[in-house]
Amino acid sequence: MIHRPLNRVLGPLALALSTLVSLPALAAPDGVFDIVAPFEIGGADPSLSGFIFQRMEVGETLLEVDGEGRTQPGLATAWNVSEDGLVWTLPIREGVRFHDGTLLTAEAAAASLEKARGKPGVLERASIESIAAEDGAVVIRLAEPFAPLTALLAHFSTIILAPSSLAEGGTVTEVIATGPYRLTLFEAPQRLSVEAFPDYWGGKPAIEAATYLAAGRGETRTLMAESGDADLAFQLDPPSIARLQANDAVAILKMPLPRVMQLKVNAGLPPFDSAEGRQALSEAIQREGLAAALLRAPGTGATQLFPPSIEAWHDKALTPLATDPEGARQRLEAMGWTLGAGGILEKEGKPLRLRLLTYADRPELPLIATALQDQFRQIGIDVEVAVTNSSSIPAGHQDGTLQLALAARNYSLVPDPFVTLLGDFQEGGSDWGAMNWDDPEFHAAMTALLGASDAGEQARLRGEIAAILQRDLPVIPVVWYEQTAAVTKTVEGATIDPFERSFGLSEMRWKP
């Protein structure tokens, strides 16, 4: 396999493009697997860039997650929970070496977790009283039960680092971890290189070396996939996918994710201060049309919050969200809204006019927002679309001015979606979740799930929570997100991780 510098493949166009986006051209030697994705590297600390170190399989966590979201052993071989749910014991795997050659111990793992707990991150969600090493295990003591602690211990911010990673003051200066790959080059915010770690406890991977390049522009990633300068180009838009499907040198991978394009609704604003009003808004949405026409991903119209791939949270028994513009109009008319000038609904002389915020970080969002504008107009709601910074949505939530917002919400930021639900639908709402909506039954079910240890009871409570969200629609699901990537056909074993924890390097090998 021969890699060539981008400027040699595309000539002046590549040089201009490289200059435009301030990206160094990569000239990887034979046998190096090159990855390009839009995610910048924030720094050496896992709290900033652990997601890249995890995806590149440099760092590992105490626990792992499989493709169905089930917890698996990682650097800890098991997790044992006391009857009261307050003491978690995680025996540390023996024979694991850090990239500096030192052995992983329970003491090193506990110290690394304690450092992570002192920084902003997911460990704040659990009421942790102490983290200690005892008899070859990490022991975590809680002030109150927190059943999804397994998901926190699989989160990238809890990557276990060697003591030599830290400077004297505790600052992370090097990423010395335990993964199948170790860093050989680290140039934040754009690039890093790795090589296979020969002493990896799980066996040395087949791909010997790899590079990562952060390229924010989708056009750049597509060009690099076309030219062979990227063996894996991650997160592509529909036009790029169509273009690359005609390229015999690459294969297109697709995977539904627990990320949902959804409407955040101000539930304190009439007529959306009732479930009937929010249901009317939902019935105006032609989900499958949006999925097929704009995203070129038929079948991803969101009939409930979670897609079928998230088995633990997708409830087949729920009545699916459906399109019914006439039913939506009837609901609103029954609430006292009548057609006024220009076909806009009004009540007590006030027309139903709303402002919908969205952002262009994900290029499909403004397209969907414009289509929704037209669909809402068909039931008599006049919507102004404002494409602004993503920060405007939490700002509008905080100052109370937000009316509607379209966002792509990732429910797998922590492997168990329950942890994100806890934040998004807490009492009083949150920046990216509910606004002016509270339901006592919902909060009771969430509290019960926090402490539930029986699998059957957990499933029952998840079903109850999903049913309330489907009934009340504090946020309105629009389209399920489908992740895409282009991968060279010179490798086998390439897949997309539905929880976006890994690029799958260690599972791939060059074809003979």
C-alpha positions in Angstrom: 0.0 0.0 0.0 1.5 3.4 -1.0 0.5 6.7 0.5 1.3 9.9 -1.3 1.2 13.5 0.0 -2.0 15.3 -0.8 -0.3 18.0 -2.8 1.1 15.3 -5.2 -2.2 13.7 -5.7 -4.3 16.8 -6.3 -1.7 19.4 -7.3 -2.5 23.1 -6.8 -6.0 22.4 -5.6 -4.7 20.4 -2.6 -2.2 23.1 -1.7 -4.9 25.8 -1.8 -7.3 23.6 0.2 -4.6 22.8 2.8 -3.7 26.5 3.1 -7.4 27.4 3.4 -8.1 25.1 6.4 -4.5 25.4 7.9 -3.9 21.6 7.7 -0.5 20.0 7.2 -0.5 17.5 4.4 0.2 14.0 5.6 2.7 11.8 3.8 2.3 8.5 5.7 4.7 5.6 4.9 3.7 2.2 3.7 1.7 0.3 6.3 0.4 3.3 8.2 -3.4 3.6 8.6 -4.5 7.3 8.2 -7.6 8.5 9.9 -9.3 11.9 9.3 -12.2 13.2 11.4 -13.6 16.6 12.5 -12.7 16.4 16.2 -9.9 18.6 17.4 -7.5 17.6 20.1 -7.8 19.8 23.2 -4.7 18.7 25.0 -3.1 15.8 26.9 -5.6 15.6 29.8 -8.4 13.0 29.2 -10.9 15.5 30.5 -10.2 17.5 27.3 -9.3 14.9 24.7 -10.0 11.5 26.2 -12.4 10.8 23.4 -9.6 10.9 20.8 -7.3 8.8 23.0 -10.1 6.3 23.5 -11.0 6.2 19.8 -7.4 5.7 18.8 -7.1 3.0 21.4 -4.3 4.7 23.3 -6.2 4.8 26.6 -8.5 2.3 28.4 -11.0 2.5 31.2 -11.8 0.2 34.0 -15.0 -1.0 32.2 -15.9 -1.3 28.5 -19.1 -1.4 26.5 -20.0 -3.7 23.7 -22.0 -2.8 20.5 -25.3 -3.3 22.3 -24.3 -1.0 25.2 -23.8 -3.8 27.6 -21.0 -3.3 30.2 -17.9 -5.5 29.8 -14.8 -6.0 31.8 -11.9 -3.7 30.9 -8.9 -3.0 33.1 -11.1 -4.3 35.8 -12.1 -7.9 35.4 -15.4 -7.5 37.2 -17.6 -5.2 39.2 -19.2 -6.2 42.5 -21.8 -4.1 44.2 -22.7 -4.3 47.9 -26.4 -5.0 48.7 -27.0 -1.4 49.6 -25.5 -0.2 46.4 -23.0 2.0 48.1 -19.7 0.0 47.8 -18.3 -1.0 44.3 -15.3 -3.3 44.2 -13.4 -3.7 40.9 -10.6 -6.2 40.8 -7.7 -4.9 38.6 -6.6 -7.1 35.7 -3.1 -8.7 36.4 -0.2 -8.5 33.9 -1.3 -5.2 32.3 1.6 -2.8 31.5 1.6 0.9 30.9 3.3 2.2 27.7 6.3 3.1 29.9 6.7 -0.6 30.8 5.5 -0.3 34.4 2.8 -2.6 35.7 -0.8 -1.4 36.3 -1.7 -1.7 40.0 -4.9 -1.0 41.9 -3.1 1.9 43.6 -2.2 3.4 40.2 -5.8 3.0 38.9 -7.3 4.5 42.1 -4.9 7.4 41.9 -5.8 8.1 38.3 -9.5 8.0 39.0 -9.0 10.3 42.0 -7.3 12.8 39.7 -10.2 12.5 37.2 -12.7 13.1 40.0 -11.0 16.4 40.9 -11.8 17.8 37.4 -15.1 18.6 35.7 -16.5 15.4 34.2 -18.9 12.6 34.5 -17.8 11.4 37.9 -19.5 14.4 39.4 -22.8 12.7 38.6 -22.3 10.1 41.3 -22.0 11.0 44.9 -18.6 9.5 45.4 -17.2 9.6 48.9 -13.9 7.9 48.3 -11.8 5.9 45.8 -9.2 3.6 47.2 -7.1 0.5 46.4 -7.8 -2.5 48.6 -6.4 -6.0 48.0 -5.7 -5.6 44.3 -9.0 -3.9 43.6 -10.3 -0.3 43.2 -13.0 0.3 45.8 -15.5 3.1 45.3 -17.7 4.2 48.1 -20.9 6.2 47.4 -23.0 8.4 49.6 -26.1 7.1 47.8 -26.8 4.4 45.2 -26.0 5.2 41.5 -26.7 2.1 39.3 -25.2 3.6 36.1 -21.7 4.0 37.7 -20.6 1.3 35.2 -21.2 3.8 32.4 -19.2 6.5 34.1 -16.3 4.1 34.6 -16.3 3.4 30.8 -16.3 7.1 29.9 -13.2 8.6 28.2 -12.6 11.1 31.0 -11.8 8.1 33.3 -9.0 6.7 31.2 -6.4 5.2 33.5 -3.0 6.9 33.1 0.4 5.9 34.5 1.8 7.9 37.3 4.6 9.1 34.9 1.9 10.9 32.8 1.7 13.6 35.5 4.0 16.5 36.3 4.9 17.3 39.8 1.8 19.5 40.3 -0.5 16.8 39.0 -0.9 18.2 35.5 -1.1 15.7 32.7 1.9 16.2 30.4 2.1 12.9 28.6 -0.5 10.3 27.7 1.0 7.1 29.0 -1.8 4.6 29.2 -2.5 0.8 28.6 -4.1 0.6 25.2 -3.1 -1.5 22.2 -1.5 1.6 20.7 0.9 4.1 22.2 1.6 7.7 21.1 4.6 8.5 19.0 3.6 12.0 18.0 1.3 14.5 19.7 0.6 17.9 18.1 -2.6 19.4 19.5 -5.0 20.5 18.2 -4.7 18.8 14.8 -2.7 15.5 14.7 -1.2 12.6 16.5 0.5 9.3 15.5 0.5 5.9 17.2 2.2 2.6 17.0 1.2 -0.9 18.1 2.2 -1.6 21.7 4.1 -5.0 21.7 3.4 -5.7 25.4 -0.4 -5.1 25.2 -2.2 -7.4 27.5 -4.8 -8.3 24.8 -2.2 -9.1 22.2 -0.4 -6.9 19.7 -2.8 -5.6 17.0 -2.3 -6.3 13.3 -2.2 -2.6 12.1 1.3 -1.5 13.1 0.9 2.2 13.0 -1.7 4.9 12.4 -2.1 8.7 12.2 -5.0 11.0 13.2 -5.8 14.3 11.6 -8.5 16.8 12.7 -10.1 18.3 9.6 -13.2 20.4 10.3 -14.2 20.8 6.7 -16.2 17.9 5.2 -14.8 18.7 1.8 -11.3 18.1 3.0 -12.2 14.7 4.5 -13.9 13.7 1.3 -10.9 14.7 -0.9 -8.5 12.8 1.3 -10.7 9.7 1.1 -10.8 10.0 -2.7 -7.1 10.4 -3.1 -6.0 7.7 -0.7 -4.5 10.1 1.8 -7.0 9.0 4.4 -7.8 5.3 4.9 -10.7 6.2 7.1 -12.7 9.4 6.6 -15.2 9.9 9.4 -18.5 11.8 9.5 -19.5 12.5 5.9 -22.4 14.5 4.6 -24.9 13.0 2.1 -23.4 14.6 -1.1 -20.0 13.3 -0.1 -21.3 9.8 0.5 -23.0 9.8 -3.0 -19.7 10.9 -4.5 -17.6 8.3 -2.7 -20.0 5.5 -3.5 -18.7 5.8 -7.1 -15.1 5.3 -5.9 -14.0 1.7 -6.3 -11.2 2.1 -3.8 -13.4 2.9 -0.7 -16.3 1.3 1.0 -19.1 3.3 2.8 -19.9 2.3 6.4 -23.2 3.4 8.1 -24.4 2.9 11.6 -27.4 4.3 13.5 -26.3 6.1 16.7 -28.1 7.1 19.9 -27.9 10.7 18.6 -31.3 12.3 17.8 -32.1 15.4 15.9 -34.8 16.8 18.1 -36.9 19.8 18.8 -36.4 21.5 22.2 -39.7 23.1 23.1 -40.5 25.8 25.6 -43.3 24.0 27.5 -44.2 27.2 29.3 -45.3 28.8 26.0 -48.9 28.4 24.9 -50.1 26.2 23.2 -47.0 24.0 24.0 -47.7 24.2 27.7 -49.8 21.1 27.3 -49.1 17.7 25.9 -51.8 18.3 23.3 -50.1 21.3 21.9 -46.7 19.5 21.7 -48.4 16.5 20.1 -49.8 18.8 17.4 -46.3 20.2 16.7 -45.1 16.6 16.4 -47.9 15.5 14.0 -46.9 18.3 11.6 -43.5 16.7 11.1 -43.0 14.5 8.0 -40.1 12.6 9.5 -39.6 9.9 6.9 -39.6 12.5 4.1 -36.9 14.5 5.9 -34.8 11.4 6.4 -35.1 10.2 2.8 -35.0 13.5 0.9 -32.6 15.6 3.0 -30.4 13.0 4.8 -30.6 10.3 2.1 -31.1 7.8 5.0 -34.6 6.2 4.6 -35.9 4.5 7.7 -34.3 7.0 10.2 -37.4 9.1 10.8 -37.7 9.0 14.6 -40.8 7.2 15.8 -39.7 7.6 19.4 -36.7 9.0 21.2 -34.3 6.1 20.8 -33.6 4.0 17.7 -34.0 0.2 17.6 -30.2 -0.2 17.8 -30.4 1.0 21.5 -32.3 -2.1 22.6 -32.5 -1.3 26.3 -34.3 2.0 25.6 -36.2 1.4 22.4 -39.7 0.2 23.3 -41.4 -1.6 20.4 -44.8 -1.5 22.2 -44.9 2.3 22.1 -47.4 3.9 19.6 -45.0 5.4 17.0 -44.9 9.2 16.4 -46.8 9.8 13.2 -47.5 12.5 10.7 -51.1 13.9 10.8 -51.3 17.6 9.7 -55.1 17.5 9.8 -55.1 16.0 13.2 -52.6 18.7 14.4 -54.9 21.4 13.1 -57.9 19.9 14.9 -56.0 19.7 18.1 -55.0 23.3 18.0 -58.5 24.4 17.0 -59.9 22.5 20.0 -57.5 24.5 22.2 -59.1 27.8 20.9 -56.7 28.6 18.0 -58.4 29.7 14.8 -57.2 30.6 11.4 -56.5 34.3 10.9 -54.8 36.5 8.3 -52.6 34.7 5.9 -53.6 31.3 7.2 -51.8 31.8 10.5 -53.5 30.5 13.7 -54.3 33.1 16.3 -55.9 33.3 19.7 -57.3 36.4 21.3 -55.9 38.4 18.4 -52.3 37.1 18.8 -50.9 35.1 15.8 -49.0 31.9 16.5 -45.5 33.1 15.5 -42.3 31.4 16.8 -38.6 31.6 16.5 -36.6 28.4 15.9 -32.9 28.4 16.8 -30.4 26.0 15.2 -26.8 26.0 14.3 -24.6 25.1 11.3 -21.9 22.9 13.1 -23.9 20.0 11.7 -24.7 21.1 8.1 -27.9 19.1 8.0 -29.6 21.0 10.8 -30.3 24.2 8.9 -31.7 22.1 6.0 -34.1 20.3 8.4 -35.0 23.5 10.2 -36.1 25.1 6.8 -38.2 22.0 6.0 -39.8 22.1 9.4 -40.6 25.8 8.8 -42.6 24.8 5.8 -44.3 21.9 7.5 -45.4 24.0 10.5 -46.7 26.6 8.2 -49.0 24.0 6.7 -50.8 23.7 10.1 -50.9 27.4 10.6 -47.8 28.1 12.7 -45.5 30.8 11.4 -41.9 29.9 12.3 -38.8 32.1 11.8 -35.6 30.0 11.5 -32.5 31.6 13.0 -29.2 29.8 12.3 -26.8 31.0 15.0 -24.1 29.6 17.3 -24.9 26.5 19.3 -24.3 28.4 22.5 -27.5 30.4 21.8 -29.6 27.4 22.7 -28.4 27.0 26.3 -28.4 30.8 26.6 -32.0 31.0 25.5 -32.9 28.3 28.0 -31.2 30.2 30.8 -32.8 33.6 30.1 -36.2 32.1 29.2 -36.4 33.6 25.7 -36.0 30.3 23.8 -39.2 29.2 22.0 -38.1 26.3 19.8 -34.6 24.9 19.0 -33.4 22.1 16.7 -30.4 20.3 17.9 -28.5 17.0 17.5 -28.5 15.4 20.9 -26.0 12.7 21.6 -27.4 10.3 24.2 -24.2 8.2 24.2 -21.8 10.8 25.5 -21.8 8.4 28.5 -22.3 4.8 27.3 -25.6 4.4 29.2 -28.1 6.9 27.8 -29.7 7.0 31.3 -26.9 9.3 32.5 -27.7 11.9 29.8 -31.4 11.6 30.5 -30.7 12.3 34.2 -29.2 15.6 33.2 -31.5 16.6 30.4 -34.8 15.9 32.2 -33.9 16.9 35.7 -36.4 18.9 37.7 -36.3 22.4 36.2 -35.0 21.2 32.9 -31.6 21.7 31.4 -29.8 23.6 28.6 -30.2 20.8 26.0 -33.2 19.0 27.4 -36.6 19.8 28.8 -37.7 23.5 29.4 -40.5 24.3 31.8 -41.6 20.7 31.9 -41.8 18.5 35.0 -43.6 15.3 35.7 -43.7 13.8 39.2 -44.2 10.2 37.8 -41.2 10.7 35.5 -38.9 11.9 38.3 -40.1 9.1 40.6 -39.2 6.5 37.9 -35.8 8.0 37.3 -35.0 8.0 41.0 -36.1 4.4 41.3 -33.9 3.4 38.3 -30.9 5.1 40.0 -31.0 2.5 42.8 -32.5 -0.5 41.0 -30.2 -3.5 40.8 -32.7 -6.2 39.4 -32.5 -6.4 35.6 -36.3 -7.0 35.3 -37.1 -4.0 37.4 -34.6 -1.9 35.5 -36.3 -2.9 32.2 -39.7 -2.0 33.6 -38.6 1.4 34.8 -36.9 2.2 31.4 -40.2 1.3 29.7 -42.1 3.6 32.0 -39.7 6.5 31.4 -39.8 6.0 27.6 -43.6 5.9 27.7 -43.9 9.2 29.6 -41.4 10.9 27.2 -43.5 9.6 24.3 -46.8 10.8 25.8 -45.6 14.2 27.0 -43.0 15.1 24.4 -40.9 17.5 26.4 -38.5 17.2 23.5 -39.8 16.1 20.1 -37.7 13.5 18.2 -37.4 14.3 14.5 -34.7 12.0 12.9 -32.4 9.4 14.2 -28.7 10.1 13.4 -26.8 7.7 11.2 -23.0 7.9 11.4 -21.1 7.4 8.1 -17.5 6.8 7.2 -15.4 5.9 4.1 -12.8 3.2 4.5 -10.2 1.9 2.1 -10.9 -1.5 0.7 -7.3 -2.5 1.4 -8.3 -3.5 5.0 -10.8 -5.9 6.4 -12.7 -5.8 9.7 -13.7 -2.1 9.6 -16.9 -1.2 11.4 -18.5 1.9 13.1 -18.8 1.7 16.9 -22.5 2.7 17.7 -21.3 4.3 20.9 -18.4 6.1 19.1 -15.8 4.9 21.5 -13.3 3.5 19.0 -12.3 3.8 15.3 -11.8 0.0 15.4 -8.1 0.1 14.6 -7.2 -3.1 16.6 -10.0 -5.0 14.9 -8.7 -4.3 11.4 -6.0 -5.9 9.3 -4.5 -5.3 5.9 -5.9 -7.6 3.2 -3.3 -10.1 1.9 
